[in-house]
């Protein structure tokens, strides 16, 4: 009976140690991830640029109607408050402190994906992302013409 418990304990410890191993992702996977991330942020930047172009006529109409002055005064007053400046400094500091943790978590998750999931779903996921990307290129291209 004790041998069964010892064997169960050894197997449990082995499984828990296998799950806690940190596998570093390959450079090929990191490069692929960075490519997708860069294209995504370019698409977001292009979308924001288009929204800004569309908002210029609306802002012009608001300024002509006198509503823009109130908004501008509110923003200027908000930016001059020391509480707002302190909030911005704290948020910037937290962002800089969290950046290494985010990078470490991203590497950990990419390693887990590569070791456990990529052999099973990697090809289908890549094909799906390429298919979605081809449709997004028609609607919201990553590169501006």
Backbone as JSON, one array per atom type, in Angstrom:
{
  "sequence": "XXXXXXXXXXXXXXXXXXXXXXXXXXXXXXXXXXXXXXXXXXXXXXXXXXXXXXXXXXXXXXXXXXXXXXXXXXXXXXXXXXXXXXXXXXXXXXXXXXXXXXXXXXXXXXXXXXXXXXXXXXXXXXXXXXXXXXXXXXXXXXXXX",
  "N": [[0.83, -1.19, 0.0], [1.96, 1.24, 0.81], [3.81, 1.5, -1.18], [2.25, 2.08, -3.4], [1.3, 4.63, -2.73], [3.72, 6.0, -2.63], [4.55, 5.77, -5.32], [2.44, 7.16, -6.55], [2.87, 9.71, -5.47], [5.42, 10.29, -6.51], [4.84, 10.33, -9.29], [3.0, 12.45, -9.33], [4.62, 14.58, -8.47], [6.43, 14.6, -10.56], [4.8, 15.3, -12.76], [3.95, 17.85, -11.9], [6.4, 19.18, -11.87], [7.08, 19.07, -14.56], [5.13, 20.72, -15.65], [5.84, 23.12, -14.53], [8.18, 23.81, -15.72], [9.99, 26.2, -17.51], [9.89, 26.99, -20.77], [11.82, 28.43, -23.18], [10.81, 30.44, -25.91], [11.34, 29.76, -29.4], [13.51, 31.58, -31.63], [12.43, 31.95, -34.13], [9.64, 31.79, -33.66], [9.31, 34.01, -31.98], [10.07, 36.07, -33.72], [8.03, 35.79, -35.64], [5.8, 36.38, -34.07], [6.41, 39.05, -33.37], [6.28, 40.22, -35.9], [3.53, 39.93, -36.54], [2.5, 41.47, -34.44], [3.57, 44.02, -34.99], [2.37, 44.59, -37.47], [-0.29, 44.65, -36.63], [-0.31, 46.9, -34.89], [0.33, 48.86, -36.76], [-1.95, 48.78, -38.34], [-3.84, 49.7, -36.46], [-2.82, 52.26, -36.03], [-3.19, 53.37, -38.59], [-5.99, 53.27, -38.68], [-6.64, 55.06, -36.63], [-5.55, 57.37, -37.75], [-7.25, 57.68, -39.97], [-9.66, 58.09, -38.65], [-9.06, 60.48, -37.38], [-8.79, 62.17, -39.62], [-11.44, 62.14, -40.47], [-12.64, 63.39, -38.33], [-11.85, 66.04, -38.36], [-13.48, 67.83, -40.02], [-15.82, 67.75, -38.46], [-14.93, 68.78, -36.02], [-14.31, 71.32, -36.88], [-16.85, 72.33, -37.47], [-17.91, 72.3, -34.89], [-16.31, 74.21, -33.67], [-17.0, 76.47, -35.12], [-19.59, 76.72, -34.23], [-19.19, 77.44, -31.62], [-18.87, 75.59, -29.6], [-16.45, 74.37, -29.43], [-14.65, 76.02, -28.09], [-15.31, 75.81, -25.37], [-14.68, 73.14, -24.86], [-11.93, 73.15, -25.41], [-11.06, 74.95, -23.42], [-11.69, 73.47, -21.13], [-9.96, 71.26, -21.41], [-7.46, 72.55, -21.34], [-7.57, 73.6, -18.73], [-7.69, 71.23, -17.26], [-5.2, 70.06, -17.87], [-3.52, 71.82, -16.61], [-3.79, 71.39, -13.92], [-2.26, 70.28, -10.9], [-2.84, 67.75, -9.85], [-3.61, 66.23, -12.05], [-1.21, 66.2, -13.48], [0.36, 64.78, -11.66], [-0.98, 62.33, -11.7], [-0.47, 61.53, -14.35], [2.32, 61.22, -14.21], [2.54, 59.12, -12.34], [1.16, 57.09, -13.71], [2.82, 56.83, -15.94], [5.19, 55.98, -14.7], [4.33, 53.52, -13.6], [3.8, 52.16, -15.96], [6.39, 51.94, -17.03], [7.59, 50.38, -15.08], [6.1, 48.05, -15.29], [6.69, 47.07, -17.78], [9.01, 45.24, -18.06], [7.9, 43.03, -16.72], [5.73, 42.4, -18.33], [7.05, 41.69, -20.68], [8.4, 39.43, -19.78], [6.25, 37.76, -19.1], [5.07, 37.51, -21.62], [7.09, 36.12, -23.01], [7.08, 33.77, -21.5], [4.47, 32.8, -22.0], [4.57, 32.49, -24.79], [6.51, 30.5, -24.9], [5.16, 28.4, -23.57], [3.04, 28.05, -25.38], [4.48, 27.27, -27.69], [5.67, 24.89, -26.86], [3.55, 23.24, -25.94], [1.11, 23.68, -27.42], [1.59, 24.43, -30.12], [2.53, 22.23, -31.72], [0.11, 20.95, -32.17], [-1.92, 22.79, -33.01], [-0.65, 24.76, -34.43], [-0.2, 25.0, -37.26], [-2.81, 25.31, -38.34], [-3.58, 27.62, -36.98], [-1.73, 29.49, -37.97], [-2.46, 29.49, -40.7], [-5.07, 30.46, -40.44], [-4.62, 33.03, -39.36], [-3.22, 34.17, -41.49], [-5.22, 34.13, -43.43], [-7.19, 35.82, -42.29], [-5.65, 38.13, -42.2], [-5.32, 38.66, -44.94], [-7.89, 39.48, -45.63], [-8.15, 41.71, -43.97], [-6.25, 43.34, -45.12], [-7.57, 44.32, -47.32], [-9.61, 45.85, -46.19], [-8.53, 47.41, -44.04], [-5.56, 48.32, -44.48], [-2.18, 47.56, -43.46], [-0.1, 49.04, -44.39], [0.13, 52.29, -45.63], [-1.01, 53.8, -48.64]],
  "CA": [[0.0, 0.0, 0.0], [2.84, 2.39, 0.86], [4.47, 1.62, -2.47], [1.31, 2.76, -4.29], [1.32, 6.05, -2.36], [5.01, 6.55, -3.04], [4.51, 5.89, -6.77], [1.52, 8.26, -6.88], [3.55, 10.94, -5.1], [6.49, 10.52, -7.49], [4.21, 10.73, -10.55], [2.43, 13.79, -9.14], [5.72, 15.53, -8.45], [6.99, 14.66, -11.92], [3.88, 16.08, -13.58], [3.99, 19.26, -11.49], [7.68, 19.74, -12.29], [7.02, 19.24, -16.02], [4.29, 21.88, -15.94], [6.47, 24.34, -14.06], [9.36, 24.12, -16.51], [9.82, 27.34, -18.4], [10.51, 26.76, -22.06], [12.01, 29.66, -23.94], [10.34, 30.28, -27.29], [12.37, 29.83, -30.42], [13.65, 32.9, -32.25], [11.5, 31.97, -35.25], [8.32, 32.11, -33.13], [9.36, 35.39, -31.49], [10.06, 36.92, -34.91], [6.7, 35.72, -36.23], [4.93, 37.14, -33.16], [6.72, 40.48, -33.51], [5.76, 40.64, -37.2], [2.09, 40.09, -36.4], [2.25, 42.59, -33.52], [3.89, 45.26, -35.7], [1.31, 44.82, -38.45], [-1.51, 45.01, -35.89], [-0.21, 48.28, -34.44], [0.25, 49.72, -37.94], [-3.37, 48.86, -38.7], [-4.49, 50.56, -35.47], [-2.36, 53.62, -36.33], [-3.89, 53.82, -39.8], [-7.39, 53.49, -38.33], [-6.7, 56.31, -35.87], [-5.32, 58.45, -38.71], [-8.47, 57.88, -40.75], [-10.66, 58.7, -37.75], [-8.68, 61.88, -37.19], [-9.15, 62.88, -40.84], [-12.89, 62.3, -40.5], [-13.1, 64.25, -37.24], [-11.47, 67.44, -38.59], [-14.64, 68.65, -40.39], [-16.76, 67.83, -37.34], [-14.36, 69.72, -35.07], [-14.46, 72.65, -37.47], [-18.25, 72.74, -37.28], [-18.1, 72.58, -33.47], [-15.63, 75.47, -33.39], [-17.84, 77.52, -35.7], [-20.8, 76.87, -33.4], [-18.81, 77.93, -30.3], [-18.72, 74.5, -28.63], [-15.04, 73.99, -29.35], [-13.95, 76.84, -27.1], [-15.56, 75.24, -24.05], [-13.9, 71.9, -24.77], [-10.52, 73.54, -25.35], [-10.83, 75.54, -22.09], [-11.72, 72.38, -20.16], [-8.73, 70.48, -21.56], [-6.36, 73.38, -20.83], [-7.68, 73.65, -17.28], [-7.36, 69.9, -16.74], [-3.76, 69.84, -17.99], [-2.79, 72.71, -15.7], [-3.96, 70.95, -12.53], [-1.15, 69.43, -10.43], [-3.32, 66.37, -9.65], [-3.56, 65.56, -13.34], [0.2, 65.97, -13.79], [0.81, 63.69, -10.8], [-1.57, 61.1, -12.22], [0.27, 61.16, -15.55], [3.64, 60.74, -13.79], [2.37, 57.81, -11.71], [0.81, 56.14, -14.76], [4.03, 56.6, -16.75], [6.09, 55.16, -13.88], [3.79, 52.16, -13.54], [4.01, 51.55, -17.27], [7.8, 51.59, -17.18], [7.88, 49.28, -14.16], [5.4, 46.85, -15.72], [7.18, 46.61, -19.07], [9.77, 43.98, -17.97], [7.01, 41.93, -16.33], [4.94, 42.05, -19.51], [7.95, 40.97, -21.59], [8.66, 38.1, -19.2], [5.01, 36.98, -19.24], [4.91, 37.21, -23.04], [8.04, 35.05, -23.33], [6.6, 32.55, -20.85], [3.3, 32.3, -22.72], [5.02, 32.0, -26.1], [7.17, 29.22, -24.65], [4.13, 27.39, -23.31], [2.35, 27.79, -26.64], [5.34, 26.53, -28.61], [5.95, 23.55, -26.36], [2.37, 22.41, -25.71], [0.02, 23.83, -28.37], [1.99, 24.63, -31.51], [2.53, 20.98, -32.51], [-1.25, 20.49, -32.46], [-2.76, 23.78, -33.69], [0.18, 25.81, -35.01], [-0.39, 25.17, -38.7], [-4.14, 25.85, -38.56], [-3.58, 29.0, -36.47], [-1.0, 30.29, -38.94], [-3.3, 29.64, -41.89], [-6.19, 31.33, -40.07], [-4.12, 34.4, -39.25], [-2.93, 34.65, -42.85], [-6.51, 34.34, -44.1], [-7.75, 37.05, -41.71], [-4.79, 39.23, -42.62], [-5.61, 38.99, -46.33], [-9.14, 40.25, -45.64], [-7.89, 43.01, -43.35], [-5.49, 44.16, -46.07], [-8.54, 44.98, -48.2], [-10.41, 46.79, -45.42], [-7.69, 48.31, -43.26], [-4.2, 47.86, -44.74], [-1.15, 47.95, -42.51], [0.73, 50.04, -45.07], [-0.66, 53.31, -46.32], [-0.62, 54.01, -50.03]],
  "C": [[0.87, 1.26, 0.0], [3.56, 2.59, -0.47], [3.57, 2.33, -3.48], [1.31, 4.26, -4.0], [2.63, 6.71, -2.81], [5.05, 6.74, -4.56], [3.59, 7.03, -7.21], [2.16, 9.61, -6.57], [4.65, 11.28, -6.11], [5.91, 10.98, -8.82], [3.62, 12.14, -10.45], [3.52, 14.85, -9.15], [6.34, 15.68, -9.84], [6.11, 15.51, -12.83], [3.94, 17.55, -13.2], [5.3, 19.9, -11.89], [7.7, 19.96, -13.81], [6.2, 20.48, -16.38], [4.95, 23.18, -15.51], [7.74, 24.69, -14.81], [9.07, 25.27, -17.45], [10.6, 27.07, -19.67], [10.63, 28.1, -22.77], [11.52, 29.45, -25.36], [11.5, 30.39, -28.26], [12.39, 31.23, -31.04], [12.69, 33.04, -33.43], [10.1, 32.35, -34.79], [8.27, 33.56, -32.63], [9.32, 36.37, -32.67], [8.68, 36.96, -35.56], [5.7, 36.52, -35.38], [5.15, 38.64, -33.32], [6.22, 41.02, -34.84], [4.27, 40.88, -37.13], [1.76, 41.3, -35.52], [2.5, 43.93, -34.22], [2.81, 45.59, -36.72], [0.02, 45.24, -37.77], [-1.46, 46.47, -35.46], [-0.21, 49.26, -35.61], [-1.2, 49.87, -38.39], [-4.11, 49.8, -37.75], [-4.1, 52.02, -35.73], [-3.05, 54.19, -37.55], [-5.36, 54.11, -39.51], [-7.53, 54.81, -37.56], [-6.46, 57.51, -36.79], [-6.56, 58.75, -39.54], [-9.56, 58.52, -39.9], [-10.34, 60.17, -37.51], [-9.03, 62.71, -38.42], [-10.65, 63.13, -40.91], [-13.38, 63.27, -39.43], [-12.76, 65.72, -37.46], [-12.67, 68.27, -39.05], [-15.65, 68.8, -39.25], [-16.24, 68.82, -36.31], [-14.46, 71.15, -35.58], [-15.87, 73.18, -37.29], [-18.51, 73.08, -35.82], [-17.46, 73.92, -33.09], [-16.44, 76.64, -33.93], [-19.08, 77.77, -34.85], [-20.47, 77.37, -32.0], [-18.63, 76.85, -29.26], [-17.26, 74.13, -28.43], [-14.27, 74.77, -28.31], [-14.12, 76.27, -25.69], [-14.75, 73.97, -23.84], [-12.41, 72.22, -24.62], [-10.18, 74.12, -23.97], [-10.8, 74.46, -21.02], [-10.43, 71.57, -20.21], [-7.53, 71.26, -21.03], [-6.38, 73.45, -19.31], [-7.29, 72.33, -16.64], [-5.85, 69.67, -16.78], [-2.96, 70.73, -17.04], [-2.9, 72.29, -14.24], [-2.8, 70.05, -12.11], [-1.58, 67.98, -10.19], [-3.25, 65.58, -10.94], [-2.12, 65.24, -13.73], [0.76, 64.83, -12.94], [0.27, 62.35, -11.27], [-0.81, 60.61, -13.45], [1.65, 60.61, -15.18], [3.55, 59.36, -13.17], [2.05, 56.75, -12.78], [2.02, 55.82, -15.64], [5.01, 55.71, -15.99], [5.63, 53.72, -13.78], [3.99, 51.44, -14.87], [5.44, 51.11, -17.47], [8.18, 50.43, -16.27], [7.26, 47.97, -14.65], [5.96, 46.28, -17.02], [8.04, 45.34, -18.99], [8.9, 42.79, -17.57], [6.17, 41.47, -17.51], [5.81, 41.26, -20.5], [8.22, 39.55, -21.09], [7.42, 37.21, -19.35], [4.78, 36.6, -20.7], [5.84, 36.07, -23.46], [7.6, 33.73, -22.74], [5.43, 31.95, -21.62], [3.65, 31.8, -24.12], [5.73, 30.66, -25.96], [6.18, 28.1, -24.39], [3.39, 27.03, -24.59], [3.2, 26.92, -27.55], [5.53, 25.08, -28.16], [4.7, 22.67, -26.32], [1.32, 22.49, -26.83], [0.44, 23.87, -29.83], [2.05, 23.32, -32.31], [1.13, 20.54, -32.94], [-2.05, 21.49, -33.31], [-1.96, 24.85, -34.43], [-0.08, 26.06, -36.48], [-1.76, 25.79, -39.01], [-4.22, 27.31, -38.09], [-2.86, 29.93, -37.44], [-1.8, 30.54, -40.2], [-4.47, 30.58, -41.61], [-5.76, 32.79, -39.97], [-3.78, 34.98, -40.62], [-4.21, 34.95, -43.62], [-7.17, 35.63, -43.6], [-6.96, 38.26, -42.17], [-5.06, 39.64, -44.06], [-6.9, 39.79, -46.45], [-8.93, 41.63, -45.03], [-7.09, 43.93, -44.27], [-6.42, 44.9, -47.03], [-9.28, 46.09, -47.46], [-9.55, 47.85, -44.74], [-6.23, 47.87, -43.43], [-3.22, 48.35, -43.67], [-0.25, 49.02, -43.09], [-0.19, 51.03, -45.76], [-0.12, 53.51, -47.73], [-0.21, 55.44, -50.27]]
}
